[in-house]
Amino acid sequence: MARVTKREKGRNPLIVIVGPTASGKSEFGVRLARRFEGEIISADSRQVYKGLDIGTAKVSRREMMGVPHHLLDVTSPKKNFTVVDYQNKARKVLEAVFSRSRVPFMVGGSPRYIYALTDGWIFPQVKPNAVLRKRLEKFSVEELFSRLQKLDPARAESIEPQNRRRLLRAIEIIETSGKPVPPLKKRPLPYPMLFLGIKRSKEELHTRIERRLGKMLRRGLVKEVEGLHARGIPWEKFNQFGFEYKYVAQYLQGKISKEEMKRKILKETLDFTRRQMLWFKRDPRIHWISSYSQGGGFVKNYLKKFL
């Protein structure tokens, strides 16, 4: 298919492929990008970290099938990478893909990353406060949530009460600015966008997640975590990298058994997919597809407008 050639602002199409964990987004994205001369922009909050490969199901060179991929392995797991960092880098990548007359395919399951870029979320300009964060680190997530409820009841209602990183950021904004967390403002991208969502039944998704976990363990997930820890990643840091890393780290410390580790990863991954779908089901722009041919038809008809 011919490349998109119109370069006027607002005439550059962006294809966004979303869906829950293990739904097959990466494979769909690669196949569609190959067919329509595209490049992949990853929207995964963990795949930005170098060395987090097996536990994030990061696409391999072979699986990329020659399609350029962006925003993988952009920082060290010793560092904190925020949604603002992602937003800034993704905007630059998007412009670069357009400049090559290629079609960008944004692929991922991290709703905050996806919507921060596509809907242009405007974040409070409050710089990280290292002194405050160090003081707050000693508190449990339950204590942080209780603190947020007192400081800003409205933000406490909308936040994930177990998400330590976001609880810390909310409290940081409030205590630094002396004001509640401001309502989210948006400045959407000035480009047409096609949203596709990968649809799987609950039973199919459960099976795919089980198989995915089995594959991760066979490929050496436990050794990956051991290696990361040996290179200086403290055990508590693994709590920020998702269930696969959190519970493998606990297993390696002797806190849980291997079977308990697998049960916890499976259960929390399934719970996480439900939270992902709560985000995506609220978005009326998403066209839900269950096959590659269905997705290819949507993209083909959409791109006709820009040729």
For each residue, the residues with C-beta under 8 A, 3 or more apart:
1: 35 36 37 300 303
2: 5 307
3: 37 101 102 103
4: 12 13 101 102 103 303 306 307
5: 2 101 306 307
6: 11 12 306
7: 11 12 98 101
8: 11
9: 12 190 191
10: 190 191 192
11: 6 7 8 191 192 306
12: 4 6 7 9 98 191 192 306
13: 4 103 191 192 193 194 302 303 305 306
14: 94 104 106 118 189 191 192 193 194
15: 32 36 38 103 104 105 106 193 194 196 299 302
16: 105 106 107 114 118 193 194 195 196
17: 25 28 29 32 105 106 107 108 196 197 198 295
18: 25 108 109 111 114 195 196 197 198 280 286
19: 23 24 25 109 197 198 199 200 276 280
20: 23 109 198 200 205 273 276 277 280
21: 109 209 212 269 272 273 276
22: 57 205 208 209 212 269 273
23: 19 20 109 198 199 200 205 208
24: 19 27 28 198 200 208
25: 17 18 19 28 29 107 108 109 198
26: 29 30 57 59 63 107
27: 24 30 31 63
28: 17 24 25 31 32 107 196 198 292 295
29: 17 25 26 32 33 40 105 107
30: 26 27 33 34 40 59 63 64 65 67
31: 27 28 34 35 292 296
32: 15 17 28 29 35 36 38 105 292 295 296 299
33: 29 30 36 37 38 39 40 67 103 105
34: 30 31 38 65 66 67
35: 1 31 32 296 299
36: 1 15 32 33 103 299 300 303
37: 1 3 33 102 103
38: 15 32 33 34 67 102 103 104 105
39: 33 67 68 69 70 97 100 102 103 104 105
40: 29 30 33 64 67 68 69 70 105 106 107
41: 70 71 90 93 94 97 104 105 106 107
42: 47 48 69 70 71 72 107 108
43: 71 86 90 106 107 108 109 110 113 114 117
44: 47 48 56 108 109 110 113
45: 48 81 83 86 110 112 113
46: 49 52 55 56 241 242
47: 42 44 52 56 58 71 72 73
48: 42 44 45 71 72 73 74 75 81 86
49: 46 52 56 73 75 76 77 81 241
50: 73 74 75 76 77
51: 77 224 227 228 231
52: 46 47 49 55 56 58 77 224 228 241 245
53: 56 58 224
54: 57 58 216 219 220 221 224
55: 46 52 216 221 224 225 241 242 244 245 248
56: 44 46 47 49 52 53 242 244
57: 22 26 54 212 216
58: 47 52 53 54 72
59: 26 30 63 64 69 72
60: 63 64
61: 64
62: 65
63: 26 27 30 59 60
64: 30 40 59 60 61 67 68 69
65: 30 34 62
66: 34
67: 30 33 34 38 39 40 64
68: 39 40 64
69: 39 40 42 59 64 72
70: 39 40 41 42 93 97
71: 41 42 43 47 48 74 86 89 90 93
72: 42 47 48 58 59 69
73: 47 48 49 50
74: 48 50 71 81 89
75: 48 49 50 79 81 85
76: 49 50 79
77: 49 50 51 52 228 233 237 241
78: 232 233 237
79: 75 76
80: 128 165
81: 45 48 49 74 75 85 86
82: 85 86
83: 45 86 87 112 113 116 121 123
84: 87 88 116 123
85: 75 81 82 88 89
86: 43 45 48 71 81 82 83 89 90 113 116 117
87: 83 84 90 91 113 116 117 121 123
88: 84 85 91 92
89: 71 74 85 86 92 93
90: 41 43 71 86 87 93 94 106 113 117
91: 87 88 94 95 117
92: 88 89 95 96
93: 41 70 71 89 90 96 97 104
94: 14 41 90 91 97 98 104 117 189
95: 91 92 98 99
96: 92 93 99 100
97: 39 41 70 93 94 100 102 103 104
98: 7 12 94 95 101 102 104
99: 95 96
100: 39 96 97
101: 3 4 5 7 98
102: 3 4 37 38 39 97 98
103: 3 4 13 15 33 36 37 38 39 97 303
104: 14 15 38 39 41 93 94 97 98
105: 15 16 17 29 32 33 38 39 40 41
106: 14 15 16 17 40 41 43 90 114 117 118
107: 16 17 25 26 28 29 40 41 42 43
108: 17 18 25 42 43 44 113 114
109: 18 19 20 21 23 25 43 44 276
110: 43 44 45 113 114
111: 18 114 115 276 279 280
112: 45 83 115 116
113: 43 44 45 83 86 87 90 108 110 116 117
114: 16 18 43 106 108 110 111 117 118
115: 111 112 118 119 121
116: 83 84 86 87 112 113 119 120 121 123
117: 43 86 87 90 91 94 106 113 114 120 189
118: 14 16 106 114 115 188 189 193
119: 115 116 186 188 189
120: 116 117 186 187 188 189
121: 83 87 115 116 184 185 186
122: 184 185 186 187
123: 83 84 87 116
124: 173 177 181 182
125:
126: 172 173 176 177
127: 176
128: 80 133 172
129: 132 133 172 175 176
130: 133 134
131: 134 135
132: 129 135 136 171 172 175 176
133: 128 129 130 136 137 168 172
134: 130 131 137
135: 131 132 138
136: 132 133 139 144 168 171 172
137: 133 134
138: 135
139: 136 143 144 147
140: 143 144
141: 144 145 161 162 163 164 167
142: 145 146 161
143: 139 140 146 147
144: 136 139 140 141 147 148 164 167 168 171
145: 141 142 148 149 156 159 161 167
146: 142 143 149 150
147: 139 143 144 150 151 171
148: 144 145 151 152 155 156 159 167 170 171 174
149: 145 146 152 153 156
150: 146 147 153
151: 147 148 171 174 175 180
152: 148 149 155 156 170 174 180 181
153: 149 150 156 157
154: 157 158 180 181
155: 148 152 158 159 170 174 180 181
156: 145 148 149 152 153 159 161
157: 153 154
158: 154 155
159: 145 148 155 156 163 166 167 170
160: 163 166 275
161: 141 142 145 156 167
162: 141
163: 141 159 160 166 167
164: 141 144 167 168 239 240
165: 80 168 169 240
166: 159 160 163 169 170
167: 141 144 145 148 159 161 163 164 170 171
168: 133 136 144 164 165 171 172
169: 165 166 172 173
170: 148 152 155 159 166 167 173 174 181
171: 132 136 144 147 148 151 167 168 174 175
172: 126 128 129 132 133 136 168 169 175 176
173: 124 126 169 170 176 177 181
174: 148 151 152 155 170 171 177 178 179 180 181
175: 129 132 151 171 172 178
176: 126 127 129 132 172 173
177: 124 126 173 174
178: 174 175
179: 174 182
180: 151 152 154 155 174
181: 124 152 154 155 170 173 174
182: 124 179 185
183:
184: 121 122
185: 121 122 182
186: 119 120 121 122
187: 120 122
188: 118 119 120
189: 14 94 117 118 119 120 193
190: 9 10
191: 9 10 11 12 13 14
192: 10 11 12 13 14 305 306
193: 13 14 15 16 118 189 285
194: 13 14 15 16 287 298 299 302
195: 16 18 283 285 286 287
196: 15 16 17 18 28 286 287 288 289 295 298 299
197: 17 18 19 280 286 287 288 289
198: 17 18 19 20 23 24 25 28 288 289 290
199: 19 23 288 289 290
200: 19 20 23 24 204 205 208 290
201: 204 205
202: 205 206
203: 206 207
204: 200 201 207 208
205: 20 22 23 200 201 202 208 209 270 273
206: 202 203 209 210 270
207: 203 204 210 211
208: 22 23 24 200 204 205 211 212
209: 21 22 205 206 212 213 266 269 270 273
210: 206 207 213 214 266
211: 207 208 214 215
212: 21 22 57 208 209 215 216
213: 209 210 216 217 244 262 265 266 269
214: 210 211 217 218
215: 211 212 218 219
216: 54 55 57 212 213 219 221 244
217: 213 214 220 221 222 262
218: 214 215
219: 54 215 216
220: 54 217 223 224
221: 54 55 216 217 224 225 244 248
222: 217 225 226 248 251 252
223: 220 226 227
224: 51 52 53 54 55 220 221 227 228
225: 55 221 222 228 229 238 245 248 249 252
226: 222 223 229 230 252
227: 51 223 224 230 231
228: 51 52 77 224 225 231 233 238
229: 225 226 232 233 234 235 238 249 252
230: 226 227
231: 51 227 228
232: 78 229
233: 77 78 228 229 237 238
234: 229 237
235: 229 238 249 253
236: 239
237: 77 78 233 234 240 241
238: 225 228 229 233 235 241 245 246 248 249
239: 164 236 245 246 249
240: 164 165 237
241: 46 49 52 55 77 237 238 244 245 246
242: 46 55 56 245 246
243: 246 247 264 265 268 269 272
244: 55 56 213 216 221 241 247 248 265 269
245: 52 55 225 238 239 241 242 248 249
246: 238 239 241 242 243 249 250
247: 243 244 250 251 256 260 261 264 265 268
248: 55 221 222 225 238 244 245 251 252 261 265
249: 225 229 235 238 239 245 246 252 253
250: 246 247 253 255 256 261
251: 222 247 248 254 255 256 257 258 260 261
252: 222 225 226 229 248 249
253: 235 249 250
254: 251
255: 250 251
256: 247 250 251 260 261 264
257: 251 260 261
258: 251 261 262
259: 262 263
260: 247 251 256 257 263 264
261: 247 248 250 251 256 257 258 264 265
262: 213 217 258 259 265 266
263: 259 260 266 267
264: 243 247 256 260 261 267 268
265: 213 243 244 247 248 261 262 268 269
266: 209 210 213 262 263 269 270
267: 263 264 270 271
268: 243 247 264 265 271 272
269: 21 22 209 213 243 244 265 266 272 273
270: 205 206 209 266 267 273 274
271: 267 268 274 275
272: 21 243 268 269 275 276
273: 20 21 22 205 209 269 270 276 277
274: 270 271 277 278
275: 160 271 272 278 279
276: 19 20 21 109 111 272 273 279 280
277: 20 273 274 280 281
278: 274 275 281 282
279: 111 275 276 282 283
280: 18 19 20 111 197 276 277 283 286
281: 277 278
282: 278 279
283: 195 279 280 286
284:
285: 193 195
286: 18 195 196 197 280 283
287: 194 195 196 197 298
288: 196 197 198 199
289: 196 197 198 199 294 295 298
290: 198 199 200 294
291: 294 295
292: 28 31 32 295 296
293: 296 297
294: 289 290 291 297 298
295: 17 28 32 196 289 291 292 298 299
296: 31 32 35 292 293 299 300
297: 293 294 300 301
298: 194 196 287 289 294 295 301 302
299: 15 32 35 36 194 196 295 296 302 303
300: 1 36 296 297 303 304
301: 297 298 304
302: 13 15 194 298 299 305
303: 1 4 13 36 103 299 300 306 307
304: 300 301 307
305: 13 192 302
306: 4 5 6 11 12 13 192 303
307: 2 4 5 303 304
